[in-house]
Amino acid sequence: MSADLRFEAEAQLLGFPVSAPIKIGGHYTPALRDGDLVYVSGQIPRIADTVAVVGCVGSEVSLEQAAFAAKVSTIRALALVRQACGSLDAVICVPRMSVFIRSAADFTQHSEVADAASNLLVAVLGTSSAHSRTSVGVAQLPKGAAVELDFIFRVGHQAGGA
């Protein structure tokens, strides 16, 4: 099964409409391809016009809700890479994933939130999901989102891709 079909299946499980445009909140490029790298701007867990998970993880938001937010943010990033490259089969690896968690002062399960994003990369990209990552707690994120992720993807050329 192709990475694109696995992506569509995972997106459906999350309730993310893959045909809907990715809404951005300003004058910037959500994904910028520079040679064999695609830089994906910070993605919050927005589904259509709604930020799906808002609040502080560890107080208002559970670990499970934060994990869902990380998955939605990752699906958004993958959708942008697919738009930039024509297919997720073009992904070679993910040199960098940064996970920002709006967290309560005593919340320490940042890695567990990041694991949800890592696991989704593995489910969609398979052997091309190798990645490095950092997860950090922050005081606030755009739109009150619980989680925000950004990525760098290394891509090659695929038939039909950009």
N, C-alpha and C positions, 0 to 999 in steps of 0.2 A: 504494500500500500504506500502511496506517495505521501510526502510530508504535507502536501496540500489537502489531501483527503483526511489525514489524521488531524490537521488543523481544523477543518470544518466540523469534524466529529466533536472535538474538544470544545470548540466555540458553541456548538449546539447544546452541549451539556451545561455550559455556563449561562445559557440564555443570551448569548451575544450574537446579534445578526451580522453575519459576515458580509452581506451585501450593502449594509448601511455605511455611509461615509463616516470617517473618523473626525469627530468634532475637535477643534483645537481652540484655545482660548487667547489668541493674540496673533501678532504679526511675526511669525517665525515658521520655519520649516519643520514639520513633525518628524521627517526622515530625510536625511541628506546622504546621498551616495557619493563617495569620493574614491574612485578606483574600485578596489575590491573590499572596501569598508562601507558599511551603512551605519550611520550614527542616528539613533532614535532618541528624540527628545523625551523628557520625562512624561510618563504615562500614568495617569490616575485611573481608578476603576470606574470610568464613565461608560455607561451603556446608553447609547443614543444621547439624550439630553440630560440624563440623570447620573449623578455620582452615586454609585451603588452602595458604597460604604464610607460613611463620614464619622468622625469622632476619634477619640483617643484610645489606642489599643492598650488593653490592660485595665481600663476603667469603663468606658462606654462601649467599647468594641471588644468582642471575644477573639481569642486566637483563631478560632475557626472562621470567623467573619474576616479577619485580617488575611488569612490564607486565601479565601475566596477573592478578596480585593487584589492580592498579588497575582492570582491567576488571570483575572480580568485585565489587569494592566499588562500582563505578558501577552495575552491574546491580542490586545490592541497593538502592541509592538510588532508581533508577528504579522498582523494584517498590513501594517505599514511596510514591512520588509517585502512581503509578497507583492504589494503594489509597486515598490521600487524595482523589484527584480523579475517580476512575472511569475515566479514560482518559489516556494520555500525550499524546493529541492536544490536551489542555488546556494543555500547556506552551507558553509564549510565548518564553521565553528563560531563561538560567541566569546571573543576575547575579553569582554567586560560586561558585567551586569551589576548595577548599583541599586540597592533596595533601601528606600527611606521609609521609616515607620514612625508615624506620629504616635508617640508612646508615653504612657504614664511614667512618672519618675522611677517607680519600682519595677517596671516591665523589663524583663531580661531575655525574652524568647525571640529575639530578632532573627536568629538563625532559623528557627522553625517557620517563621513567616516567609523568609527567603526560600526555604525548602519547597514551598508550594510552587513558586515560580520555577525553580530548578527542575522539579518533577514534571512540570508542564512542558518545559523545553525538551526533556528526555522523551516524553510521550509523543510530541509532535516531530521533533528533529532526529530522534534516534541517535545514531552514531555521530551525527553532526552537532550534537548538543553540548559538546565539551565547552566549559565556560569557567571563567574566574568570577568571583563576586565579592561584594562588600555589603554588609547590612548594618545600618545605623539608626538610632533613635533620634528623632527631631521634635521640636516643640510645636511646629505647625507646618501644614502643607496646603497647596492651592485648593480653594473651594472647600476647605475643611476635610479633605480626603484623609483616610486612615493610612494609605500607602501610596507611594509613587516610585516607579522604576524607570531607569534609563539603561540603554544598551548600546554596545557596539557589536555588529555582526560582520564576520568575514564571509564574503560571497564569491562565487565563481560564475562562469557563464553557463546557462542552461539553454536548451533549445526553447525558443519562444520568449526567453528572458531579455531583460534590458542589457 
